[in-house]
Amino acid sequence: MGKKATKAADNMYYLARSEAANANDDFASREKAAELIGIDRTRLARIELDTVSPYPEEVKAMAKAYNTPELCNSYCSRECPIGKGNVPEVTIDDFDRLALKTLGSLKDIDALRASLISISEDGVIEEKERPAFQNILDSLEKISANAKALQLWAIKNIRLK
């Protein structure tokens, strides 16, 4: 990419375009990138400079064009009024690291299953069962985040989905 836009240096959309420019020179230019994405050049500049928030359709278009599916997850977890606070942000690591994280989060699945069966037998979560139930929920959240990161890696690197 040509010169770095210092005002946009930490903007996730600018960083995604910069990374995409390593594989496709068309993304080195904001003008050409905007044309390929299908948005106005000045709008892309304002998005990259954090002066406006992108619309969900624009994020989807950038994610597809730049091959950065994690942009959608980041948008939902950071910017979307509904997703913020509800959608955990995931980080895409190398495949071997993601596989180990996923397997690690699944290692106690049998114990979680047994605990959930025990708690749910009577159809009521009693006060003394709440810590165990919270542990189950926390473990499921970890499994979910690791699975999502692995899924995004697959979409990005082997073009699944």
MDTraj code that builds the backbone (N, CA, C; nanometers):
import mdtraj as md
import numpy as np

residues = "MET GLY LYS LYS ALA THR LYS ALA ALA ASP ASN MET TYR TYR LEU ALA ARG SER GLU ALA ALA ASN ALA ASN ASP ASP PHE ALA SER ARG GLU LYS ALA ALA GLU LEU ILE GLY ILE ASP ARG THR ARG LEU ALA ARG ILE GLU LEU ASP THR VAL SER PRO TYR PRO GLU GLU VAL LYS ALA MET ALA LYS ALA TYR ASN THR PRO GLU LEU CYS ASN SER TYR CYS SER ARG GLU CYS PRO ILE GLY LYS GLY ASN VAL PRO GLU VAL THR ILE ASP ASP PHE ASP ARG LEU ALA LEU LYS THR LEU GLY SER LEU LYS ASP ILE ASP ALA LEU ARG ALA SER LEU ILE SER ILE SER GLU ASP GLY VAL ILE GLU GLU LYS GLU ARG PRO ALA PHE GLN ASN ILE LEU ASP SER LEU GLU LYS ILE SER ALA ASN ALA LYS ALA LEU GLN LEU TRP ALA ILE LYS ASN ILE ARG LEU LYS".split()
xyz = np.array([
    [0.0845, -0.1161, 0.0000],
    [0.0000, 0.0000, 0.0000],
    [0.0894, 0.1228, 0.0000],
    [0.0443, 0.2289, -0.0589],
    [0.1221, 0.3510, -0.0640],
    [0.1525, 0.4038, 0.0738],
    [0.1233, 0.5308, 0.0954],
    [0.1499, 0.5884, 0.2269],
    [0.0403, 0.5486, 0.3250],
    [0.0797, 0.5400, 0.4517],
    [-0.0154, 0.5025, 0.5561],
    [-0.0953, 0.6252, 0.5982],
    [-0.2250, 0.6026, 0.6179],
    [-0.3121, 0.7088, 0.6671],
    [-0.3010, 0.7097, 0.8189],
    [-0.2205, 0.7993, 0.8718],
    [-0.1932, 0.7980, 1.0153],
    [-0.3176, 0.8218, 1.0996],
    [-0.4114, 0.9015, 1.0517],
    [-0.5339, 0.9253, 1.1275],
    [-0.6215, 0.8011, 1.1334],
    [-0.6056, 0.7094, 1.0384],
    [-0.6876, 0.5883, 1.0323],
    [-0.6110, 0.4656, 1.0792],
    [-0.4908, 0.4851, 1.1303],
    [-0.3995, 0.3737, 1.1570],
    [-0.4562, 0.2636, 1.2448],
    [-0.5450, 0.2955, 1.3379],
    [-0.5982, 0.1908, 1.4250],
    [-0.7438, 0.1563, 1.3928],
    [-0.7947, 0.2045, 1.2825],
    [-0.9318, 0.1764, 1.2415],
    [-0.9381, 0.0374, 1.1786],
    [-1.0315, -0.0468, 1.2262],
    [-1.0359, -0.1855, 1.1791],
    [-1.0683, -0.1960, 1.0303],
    [-1.1423, -0.1021, 0.9754],
    [-1.1761, -0.1064, 0.8336],
    [-1.0547, -0.0681, 0.7482],
    [-0.9813, 0.0301, 0.7931],
    [-0.8580, 0.0678, 0.7247],
    [-0.7566, -0.0469, 0.7316],
    [-0.7423, -0.1064, 0.8496],
    [-0.6479, -0.2172, 0.8660],
    [-0.6858, -0.3365, 0.7783],
    [-0.8156, -0.3628, 0.7664],
    [-0.8611, -0.4730, 0.6809],
    [-0.8282, -0.4442, 0.5344],
    [-0.8499, -0.3192, 0.4931],
    [-0.8164, -0.2832, 0.3543],
    [-0.6662, -0.2916, 0.3310],
    [-0.5873, -0.2480, 0.4289],
    [-0.4413, -0.2545, 0.4171],
    [-0.3942, -0.3991, 0.4036],
    [-0.4533, -0.4874, 0.4833],
    [-0.4174, -0.6293, 0.4754],
    [-0.4576, -0.6870, 0.3400],
    [-0.5758, -0.6492, 0.2926],
    [-0.6235, -0.6978, 0.1633],
    [-0.5339, -0.6492, 0.0495],
    [-0.4750, -0.5311, 0.0660],
    [-0.3867, -0.4753, -0.0381],
    [-0.2615, -0.5607, -0.0566],
    [-0.2245, -0.6381, 0.0451],
    [-0.1088, -0.7274, 0.0308],
    [-0.1350, -0.8358, -0.0730],
    [-0.2611, -0.8753, -0.0881],
    [-0.2967, -0.9794, -0.1842],
    [-0.3539, -0.9227, -0.3140],
    [-0.4051, -0.7990, -0.3079],
    [-0.4690, -0.7392, -0.4248],
    [-0.4383, -0.5894, -0.4271],
    [-0.3577, -0.5480, -0.5221],
    [-0.3159, -0.4072, -0.5325],
    [-0.4322, -0.3099, -0.5475],
    [-0.5471, -0.3574, -0.5935],
    [-0.6631, -0.2694, -0.6096],
    [-0.7040, -0.2061, -0.4772],
    [-0.6755, -0.2735, -0.3657],
    [-0.7152, -0.2211, -0.2358],
    [-0.6137, -0.1225, -0.1780],
    [-0.5029, -0.1028, -0.2462],
    [-0.4044, -0.0044, -0.2016],
    [-0.4609, 0.1370, -0.2174],
    [-0.5495, 0.1529, -0.3102],
    [-0.6122, 0.2828, -0.3356],
    [-0.7523, 0.2840, -0.2759],
    [-0.7809, 0.3842, -0.1957],
    [-0.9140, 0.3978, -0.1372],
    [-1.0187, 0.4142, -0.2478],
    [-0.9819, 0.4867, -0.3543],
    [-1.0743, 0.5093, -0.4645],
    [-1.1149, 0.3773, -0.5309],
    [-1.0157, 0.2951, -0.5614],
    [-1.0432, 0.1667, -0.6284],
    [-1.1170, 0.0725, -0.5331],
    [-1.0782, 0.0724, -0.4057],
    [-1.1453, -0.0123, -0.3071],
    [-1.2925, 0.0262, -0.2962],
    [-1.3204, 0.1557, -0.2897],
    [-1.4578, 0.2030, -0.2788],
    [-1.5395, 0.1589, -0.4002],
    [-1.4775, 0.1677, -0.5162],
    [-1.5441, 0.1253, -0.6396],
    [-1.5765, -0.0247, -0.6343],
    [-1.4811, -0.1061, -0.5898],
    [-1.5023, -0.2507, -0.5830],
    [-1.6056, -0.2899, -0.4769],
    [-1.6089, -0.2149, -0.3692],
    [-1.7045, -0.2425, -0.2617],
    [-1.8438, -0.1930, -0.2986],
    [-1.8466, -0.0837, -0.3749],
    [-1.9752, -0.0276, -0.4165],
    [-2.0236, 0.0843, -0.3269],
    [-1.9291, 0.1578, -0.2664],
    [-1.9669, 0.2750, -0.1883],
    [-1.8858, 0.3948, -0.2354],
    [-1.9291, 0.5103, -0.1967],
    [-1.8617, 0.6340, -0.2363],
    [-1.7241, 0.6435, -0.1698],
    [-1.6274, 0.6940, -0.2439],
    [-1.4896, 0.7081, -0.1945],
    [-1.4827, 0.7931, -0.0680],
    [-1.5571, 0.9020, -0.0665],
    [-1.5524, 0.9887, 0.0522],
    [-1.6193, 0.9216, 0.1722],
    [-1.7206, 0.8396, 0.1470],
    [-1.7840, 0.7658, 0.2570],
    [-1.6854, 0.6650, 0.3141],
    [-1.6134, 0.5939, 0.2286],
    [-1.5125, 0.4987, 0.2765],
    [-1.4064, 0.5724, 0.3578],
    [-1.3660, 0.6887, 0.3117],
    [-1.2667, 0.7676, 0.3863],
    [-1.3208, 0.8038, 0.5242],
    [-1.4454, 0.8462, 0.5310],
    [-1.5036, 0.8835, 0.6606],
    [-1.5189, 0.7627, 0.7520],
    [-1.5485, 0.6482, 0.6953],
    [-1.5560, 0.5248, 0.7759],
    [-1.4181, 0.4923, 0.8320],
    [-1.3163, 0.4984, 0.7465],
    [-1.1794, 0.4660, 0.7889],
    [-1.1225, 0.5691, 0.8857],
    [-1.1740, 0.6904, 0.8826],
    [-1.1277, 0.7952, 0.9737],
    [-1.2153, 0.8070, 1.0987],
    [-1.3100, 0.7160, 1.1135],
    [-1.3989, 0.7126, 1.2305],
    [-1.4868, 0.8362, 1.2446],
    [-1.5192, 0.9012, 1.1347],
    [-1.6090, 1.0157, 1.1450],
    [-1.7539, 0.9748, 1.1222],
    [-1.7757, 0.8585, 1.0600],
    [-1.9102, 0.8006, 1.0476],
    [-1.9008, 0.6514, 1.0734],
    [-2.0104, 0.5945, 1.1190],
    [-2.0178, 0.4493, 1.1368],
    [-2.0712, 0.3879, 1.0086],
    [-2.0165, 0.2762, 0.9698],
    [-2.0660, 0.2118, 0.8477],
    [-2.2027, 0.1478, 0.8713],
    [-2.2764, 0.1311, 0.7640],
    [-2.4015, 0.0566, 0.7686],
    [-2.3665, -0.0920, 0.7652],
    [-2.4527, -0.1762, 0.8197],
    [-2.4242, -0.3204, 0.8175],
    [-2.3949, -0.3745, 0.6772],
    [-2.4675, -0.3241, 0.5766],
    [-2.4443, -0.3710, 0.4388],
    [-2.3034, -0.3353, 0.3916],
    [-2.2543, -0.2196, 0.4345],
    [-2.1190, -0.1784, 0.3961],
    [-2.0147, -0.2675, 0.4629],
    [-2.0395, -0.3024, 0.5889],
    [-1.9465, -0.3910, 0.6599],
    [-1.9430, -0.5266, 0.5908],
    [-2.0606, -0.5783, 0.5547],
    [-2.0665, -0.7068, 0.4845],
    [-1.9916, -0.6999, 0.3518],
    [-2.0072, -0.5908, 0.2796],
    [-1.9398, -0.5742, 0.1502],
    [-1.7881, -0.5668, 0.1683],
    [-1.7440, -0.4920, 0.2704],
    [-1.5996, -0.4838, 0.2971],
    [-1.5453, -0.6204, 0.3393],
    [-1.6171, -0.6889, 0.4272],
    [-1.5728, -0.8202, 0.4753],
    [-1.5562, -0.9167, 0.3584],
    [-1.6510, -0.9136, 0.2674],
    [-1.6432, -1.0030, 0.1509],
    [-1.5293, -0.9630, 0.0575],
    [-1.5221, -0.8351, 0.0246],
    [-1.4193, -0.7884, -0.0693],
    [-1.2786, -0.8084, -0.0134],
    [-1.2597, -0.7789, 0.1137],
    [-1.1273, -0.7876, 0.1756],
    [-1.0946, -0.9281, 0.2265],
    [-1.1914, -1.0200, 0.2203],
    [-1.1770, -1.1545, 0.2773],
    [-1.1407, -1.1467, 0.4255],
    [-1.2179, -1.0674, 0.4975],
    [-1.2000, -1.0535, 0.6426],
    [-1.3357, -1.0707, 0.7108],
    [-1.3813, -1.1953, 0.7230],
    [-1.5121, -1.2185, 0.7845],
    [-1.5193, -1.1703, 0.9290],
    [-1.4049, -1.1541, 0.9919],
    [-1.4033, -1.1061, 1.1298],
    [-1.4521, -0.9619, 1.1415],
    [-1.4555, -0.8874, 1.0311],
    [-1.5097, -0.7507, 1.0340],
    [-1.6552, -0.7507, 1.0787],
    [-1.7318, -0.8482, 1.0319],
    [-1.8735, -0.8550, 1.0703],
    [-1.8869, -0.8809, 1.2195],
    [-1.8058, -0.9736, 1.2711],
    [-1.8102, -1.0022, 1.4147],
    [-1.7690, -0.8787, 1.4946],
    [-1.6635, -0.8116, 1.4509],
    [-1.6174, -0.6918, 1.5219],
    [-1.7224, -0.5820, 1.5189],
    [-1.7857, -0.5629, 1.4036],
    [-1.8913, -0.4626, 1.3934],
    [-2.0047, -0.4943, 1.4908],
    [-2.0479, -0.6206, 1.4901],
    [-2.1605, -0.6587, 1.5772],
    [-2.1257, -0.6421, 1.7247],
    [-2.0037, -0.6760, 1.7623],
    [-1.9669, -0.6691, 1.9040],
    [-1.9287, -0.5287, 1.9497],
    [-1.8836, -0.4430, 1.8581],
    [-1.8360, -0.3105, 1.8970],
    [-1.9319, -0.1965, 1.8639],
    [-2.0019, -0.2070, 1.7497],
    [-2.0744, -0.0916, 1.6986],
    [-2.2256, -0.1072, 1.6906],
    [-2.2724, -0.2255, 1.6627],
    [-2.4158, -0.2480, 1.6466],
    [-2.4876, -0.2277, 1.7790],
    [-2.5915, -0.1451, 1.7827],
    [-2.6600, -0.1198, 1.9098],
    [-2.7232, -0.2454, 1.9700],
    [-2.7611, -0.3408, 1.8879],
    [-2.8192, -0.4650, 1.9398],
    [-2.7092, -0.5623, 1.9807],
    [-2.6072, -0.5761, 1.8988],
    [-2.5013, -0.6732, 1.9252],
    [-2.4043, -0.6326, 2.0346],
    [-2.3820, -0.5012, 2.0485],
    [-2.2878, -0.4531, 2.1497],
    [-2.3322, -0.5024, 2.2864],
    [-2.2465, -0.5726, 2.3550],
    [-2.2811, -0.6262, 2.4857],
    [-2.3440, -0.7643, 2.4802],
    [-2.3862, -0.8073, 2.3609],
    [-2.4473, -0.9392, 2.3453],
    [-2.3645, -1.0334, 2.2594],
    [-2.2888, -0.9782, 2.1666],
    [-2.2081, -1.0593, 2.0758],
    [-2.0630, -1.0492, 2.1194],
    [-2.0039, -1.1614, 2.1614],
    [-1.8633, -1.1555, 2.2015],
    [-1.7720, -1.1415, 2.0793],
    [-1.6719, -1.0578, 2.0921],
    [-1.5754, -1.0427, 1.9829],
    [-1.4781, -1.1591, 1.9883],
    [-1.4512, -1.2170, 1.8732],
    [-1.3574, -1.3284, 1.8665],
    [-1.2331, -1.2865, 1.7893],
    [-1.1250, -1.3530, 1.8192],
    [-0.9980, -1.3261, 1.7530],
    [-0.9581, -1.4489, 1.6727],
    [-0.9213, -1.4271, 1.5490],
    [-0.8769, -1.5376, 1.4647],
    [-0.7266, -1.5561, 1.4835],
    [-0.6896, -1.6730, 1.5353],
    [-0.5490, -1.7101, 1.5497],
    [-0.5120, -1.8038, 1.4354],
    [-0.3939, -1.8633, 1.4438],
    [-0.3552, -1.9671, 1.3491],
    [-0.4406, -2.0908, 1.3737],
    [-0.4535, -2.1731, 1.2715],
    [-0.5406, -2.2904, 1.2800],
    [-0.5056, -2.3811, 1.3968],
    [-0.3762, -2.4122, 1.4141],
    [-0.3391, -2.5051, 1.5212],
    [-0.3767, -2.4504, 1.6585],
    [-0.3605, -2.3218, 1.6770],
    [-0.3965, -2.2575, 1.8042],
    [-0.5480, -2.2621, 1.8262],
    [-0.6233, -2.2327, 1.7204],
    [-0.7696, -2.2359, 1.7303],
    [-0.8205, -2.3768, 1.7584],
    [-0.7606, -2.4754, 1.6922],
    [-0.8021, -2.6143, 1.7150],
    [-0.7764, -2.6544, 1.8593],
    [-0.6613, -2.6168, 1.9127],
    [-0.6300, -2.6508, 2.0520],
    [-0.7230, -2.5788, 2.1496],
    [-0.7528, -2.4529, 2.1230],
    [-0.8462, -2.3785, 2.2087],
    [-0.9850, -2.4441, 2.2076],
    [-1.0296, -2.4829, 2.0893],
    [-1.1610, -2.5462, 2.0770],
    [-1.1629, -2.6795, 2.1512],
    [-1.0612, -2.7606, 2.1284],
    [-1.0535, -2.8895, 2.1976],
    [-1.0427, -2.8708, 2.3486],
    [-0.9654, -2.7724, 2.3911],
    [-0.9514, -2.7442, 2.5335],
    [-1.0833, -2.7043, 2.5973],
    [-1.1632, -2.6265, 2.5252],
    [-1.2914, -2.5842, 2.5813],
    [-1.3917, -2.6992, 2.5862],
    [-1.3670, -2.8044, 2.5089],
    [-1.4565, -2.9206, 2.5065],
    [-1.4154, -3.0317, 2.6025],
    [-1.2992, -3.0180, 2.6651],
    [-1.2456, -3.1290, 2.7449],
    [-1.3349, -3.1704, 2.8608],
    [-1.4106, -3.0796, 2.9169],
    [-1.4964, -3.1126, 3.0310],
    [-1.6440, -3.1242, 2.9921],
    [-1.6706, -3.1512, 2.8658],
    [-1.8082, -3.1521, 2.8177],
    [-1.8924, -3.2588, 2.8874],
    [-1.8342, -3.3742, 2.9165],
    [-1.9111, -3.4796, 2.9844],
    [-1.9512, -3.4370, 3.1249],
    [-1.8610, -3.3712, 3.1957],
    [-1.8926, -3.3232, 3.3303],
    [-1.9998, -3.2138, 3.3238],
    [-1.9921, -3.1270, 3.2242],
    [-2.0936, -3.0223, 3.2074],
    [-2.2300, -3.0845, 3.1772],
    [-2.2290, -3.1849, 3.0917],
    [-2.3531, -3.2536, 3.0567],
    [-2.4161, -3.3162, 3.1809],
    [-2.3341, -3.3856, 3.2592],
    [-2.3845, -3.4503, 3.3813],
    [-2.4379, -3.3462, 3.4803],
    [-2.3683, -3.2367, 3.4943],
    [-2.4110, -3.1310, 3.5849],
    [-2.5433, -3.0700, 3.5397],
    [-2.5571, -3.0463, 3.4091],
    [-2.6812, -2.9890, 3.3564],
    [-2.7978, -3.0853, 3.3756],
    [-2.7740, -3.2132, 3.3550],
    [-2.8797, -3.3129, 3.3779],
    [-2.9218, -3.3110, 3.5244],
    [-2.8255, -3.3079, 3.6135],
    [-2.8537, -3.3065, 3.7569],
    [-2.9338, -3.1829, 3.7975],
    [-2.8937, -3.0679, 3.7471],
    [-2.9620, -2.9427, 3.7803],
    [-3.1037, -2.9401, 3.7240],
    [-3.1205, -2.9929, 3.6052],
    [-3.2502, -2.9798, 3.5370],
    [-3.3501, -3.0908, 3.5687],
    [-3.3092, -3.1907, 3.6451],
    [-3.3979, -3.3041, 3.6733],
    [-3.5335, -3.2630, 3.7293],
    [-3.5331, -3.1701, 3.8228],
    [-3.6596, -3.1311, 3.8859],
    [-3.7255, -3.0099, 3.8188],
    [-3.6617, -2.9573, 3.7134],
    [-3.7187, -2.8453, 3.6400],
    [-3.7036, -2.7106, 3.7088],
    [-3.6272, -2.7074, 3.8188],
    [-3.6079, -2.5839, 3.8946],
    [-3.4586, -2.5677, 3.9233],
    [-3.4112, -2.4460, 3.9086],
    [-3.2720, -2.4168, 3.9451],
    [-3.2743, -2.3585, 4.0855],
    [-3.2349, -2.4399, 4.1794],
    [-3.2353, -2.3983, 4.3199],
    [-3.1169, -2.3066, 4.3479],
    [-3.1270, -2.2321, 4.4564],
    [-3.0215, -2.1361, 4.4932],
    [-2.8850, -2.2035, 4.5010],
    [-2.8776, -2.3209, 4.5604],
    [-2.7485, -2.3902, 4.5753],
    [-2.6945, -2.4418, 4.4416],
    [-2.7815, -2.4513, 4.3384],
    [-2.7387, -2.4986, 4.2058],
    [-2.6932, -2.3845, 4.1145],
    [-2.7186, -2.2625, 4.1551],
    [-2.6868, -2.1476, 4.0689],
    [-2.5384, -2.1358, 4.0330],
    [-2.4454, -2.1540, 4.1270],
    [-2.3040, -2.1464, 4.0873],
    [-2.2659, -2.2512, 3.9818],
    [-2.3170, -2.3726, 3.9977],
    [-2.2883, -2.4776, 3.8993],
    [-2.3510, -2.4426, 3.7645],
    [-2.4714, -2.3863, 3.7682],
    [-2.5380, -2.3475, 3.6442],
    [-2.4623, -2.2336, 3.5757],
    [-2.4134, -2.1372, 3.6540],
    [-2.3344, -2.0279, 3.5974],
    [-2.2069, -2.0824, 3.5342],
    [-2.1457, -2.1812, 3.5965],
    [-2.0266, -2.2459, 3.5412],
    [-2.0576, -2.3097, 3.4060],
    [-2.1737, -2.3732, 3.3960],
    [-2.2159, -2.4328, 3.2686],
    [-2.2305, -2.3245, 3.1627],
    [-2.2980, -2.2156, 3.1981],
    [-2.3165, -2.1054, 3.1022],
    [-2.1832, -2.0458, 3.0580],
    [-2.0909, -2.0262, 3.1519],
    [-1.9588, -1.9722, 3.1191],
    [-1.8829, -2.0660, 3.0257],
    [-1.8912, -2.1951, 3.0530],
    [-1.8231, -2.2943, 2.9686],
    [-1.8829, -2.2963, 2.8288],
    [-2.0138, -2.2877, 2.8198],
    [-2.0794, -2.2843, 2.6889],
    [-2.0409, -2.1590, 2.6110],
    [-2.0267, -2.0476, 2.6794],
    [-1.9845, -1.9231, 2.6140],
    [-1.8438, -1.9383, 2.5563],
    [-1.7560, -2.0027, 2.6328],
    [-1.6181, -2.0252, 2.5869],
    [-1.6163, -2.1186, 2.4660],
    [-1.6957, -2.2248, 2.4721],
    [-1.7053, -2.3175, 2.3590],
    [-1.7560, -2.2432, 2.2361],
    [-1.8585, -2.1623, 2.2548],
    [-1.9180, -2.0872, 2.1451],
    [-1.8182, -1.9904, 2.0812],
    [-1.7436, -1.9176, 2.1630],
    [-1.6449, -1.8218, 2.1107],
    [-1.5347, -1.8940, 2.0333],
    [-1.4878, -2.0063, 2.0862],
    [-1.3832, -2.0820, 2.0169],
    [-1.4347, -2.1412, 1.8864],
    [-1.5577, -2.1901, 1.8876],
    [-1.6170, -2.2451, 1.7659],
    [-1.6349, -2.1353, 1.6609],
    [-1.6776, -2.0165, 1.7030],
    [-1.6965, -1.9054, 1.6095],
    [-1.5626, -1.8624, 1.5489],
    [-1.4590, -1.8553, 1.6306],
    [-1.3269, -1.8182, 1.5795],
    [-1.2782, -1.9212, 1.4773],
    [-1.2993, -2.0485, 1.5051],
    [-1.2593, -2.1539, 1.4119],
    [-1.3395, -2.1443, 1.2821],
    [-1.4679, -2.1146, 1.2945],
    [-1.5520, -2.0981, 1.1764],
    [-1.5058, -1.9801, 1.0914],
    [-1.4758, -1.8663, 1.1540],
    [-1.4274, -1.7497, 1.0793],
    [-1.2936, -1.7794, 1.0128],
    [-1.2059, -1.8535, 1.0810],
    [-1.0785, -1.8926, 1.0201],
    [-1.1046, -1.9728, 0.8933],
    [-1.1980, -2.0683, 0.9014],
    [-1.2291, -2.1531, 0.7853],
    [-1.2858, -2.0711, 0.6705],
    [-1.3741, -1.9786, 0.7009],
    [-1.4313, -1.8925, 0.5966],
    [-1.3209, -1.8113, 0.5302],
    [-1.2315, -1.7587, 0.6106],
    [-1.1248, -1.6728, 0.5586],
    [-1.0181, -1.7509, 0.4819],
    [-0.9795, -1.8654, 0.5327],
    [-0.8633, -1.9348, 0.4777],
    [-0.8925, -2.0478, 0.3811],
    [-1.0061, -2.1118, 0.3936],
    [-1.0371, -2.2185, 0.2989],
    [-1.1701, -2.1950, 0.2300],
    [-1.2195, -2.0745, 0.2469],
    [-1.3387, -2.0272, 0.1756],
    [-1.4608, -2.1176, 0.1961],
    [-1.4787, -2.1641, 0.3189],
    [-1.6005, -2.2376, 0.3525],
    [-1.7135, -2.1380, 0.3676],
    [-1.8306, -2.1768, 0.3294],
    [-1.9541, -2.0972, 0.3333],
    [-1.9537, -1.9957, 0.2283],
])
top = md.Topology()
chain = top.add_chain()
for i, resn in enumerate(residues, 1):
    res = top.add_residue(resn, chain, resSeq=i)
    for name in ("N", "CA", "C"):
        top.add_atom(name, md.element.get_by_symbol(name[0]), res)
traj = md.Trajectory(xyz[None], top)
